[in-house]
């Protein structure tokens, strides 16, 4: 097996692996359409490399026929990539909106915590002052001996 053929086979294998990995991201992201499109793109890339393998093996000898087979696949790859990236972009926008909402809720919780902790500290201080004043009052009400 020559170097070009080995590279083409490795490329096909890696692109099929990338397609599988993309499909496995569906449960993590909840975005099936984008990852399915990416998988299709990777499989089309593998098919394009496979056509090149057929050319290397002499099955497809005519360069014109090779271009007629490869170039529509390349165009489909480009179109599907644009769509998949757009759909993936929407996922990140939704993630950023959710993150901003969580930041706002966290800010509200911090303000609430600060207010309640401050209130508790004031109550504790008032209880201590009340106990001190009660003790002083008791001292003043006690008959002198």
Secondary structure, DSSP 4 states (H G I P E B T S, - for coil): --HHHHHHHHHHHHHHHHHHHHHHTHHHHS-HHHHHHHHHHHHHHHHHHHHHHHHHTTSS--HHHHHHHHHHHHHHHHHHHHHHHHHHHHHHHHHHHHHHHHHHHHHHHHHHHHHHHHHHHHHHHHHHHHHHHHHHHHHHHSPP-
